Amino acid sequence: MLHVAEHGRDLCPPGRDSQEWANGVLYDFARVAELLDGAVERVSGRRNETVADNAHSPATVISAHRNLEVGRSAS
């Protein structure tokens, strides 16, 4: 994640469509955000309702951003 934050689109493989690559990365980020609740619970050994209630917010925001970008690139 740090590597992506530092290098962004420069990590897109040569010859690959950068928008398609970015959409895939954003999908993966949203998926990671969805998994945070369960991961925190398994690591800590306790369920935390605050984590559970808030873990899906980043996934929703990332997915919405991705969908907006897909819509823009299609027009």
C-alpha positions in Angstrom: 0.0 0.0 0.0 2.8 2.4 0.8 4.5 1.6 -2.5 1.3 2.4 -4.4 0.9 5.6 -2.3 4.4 6.7 -3.3 4.3 5.7 -7.0 0.7 5.7 -8.0 0.1 5.2 -11.8 3.8 4.8 -12.4 3.3 1.2 -11.3 1.0 0.5 -14.2 2.7 -2.2 -16.3 3.9 -1.0 -19.7 1.4 -1.7 -22.5 -1.5 -1.9 -20.0 -4.4 0.5 -20.2 -3.8 2.8 -17.2 -7.5 3.4 -16.5 -8.2 -0.3 -16.6 -5.3 -0.9 -14.2 -6.4 1.9 -11.9 -9.9 0.5 -11.8 -8.5 -2.9 -10.8 -6.4 -1.4 -8.0 -9.3 0.6 -6.7 -11.5 -2.5 -6.7 -8.8 -4.3 -4.6 -8.6 -1.4 -2.2 -12.3 -1.5 -1.7 -12.1 -5.2 -1.0 -9.4 -4.8 1.5 -11.5 -2.1 3.3 -14.4 -4.6 3.4 -12.2 -7.2 5.1 -10.8 -4.9 7.8 -13.7 -5.6 10.3 -13.0 -9.4 10.3 -9.3 -9.0 10.3 -9.3 -6.7 13.3 -11.6 -9.1 15.1 -9.4 -12.1 14.3 -6.2 -10.4 15.3 -7.5 -8.8 18.5 -9.7 -11.8 19.5 -12.6 -9.5 20.2 -15.4 -8.0 18.1 -15.5 -4.2 18.2 -18.8 -2.7 17.1 -17.1 0.6 16.3 -14.8 -1.1 13.9 -17.7 -3.1 12.4 -19.9 0.0 12.0 -17.1 2.0 10.3 -15.2 -0.6 8.3 -17.5 -0.5 5.3 -17.4 3.3 4.9 -14.0 3.4 3.1 -15.1 0.6 0.8 -18.3 2.5 -0.1 -16.4 5.7 -0.8 -13.7 3.9 -2.9 -16.3 2.0 -4.9 -18.2 5.2 -5.5 -15.1 7.0 -6.7 -14.1 4.0 -8.9 -17.6 4.0 -10.4 -17.5 7.7 -11.2 -14.1 7.3 -12.9 -15.4 4.4 -14.9 -18.3 6.5 -16.0 -16.0 9.4 -17.0 -13.7 7.2 -19.0 -16.7 5.7 -20.9 -18.0 9.1 -22.1 
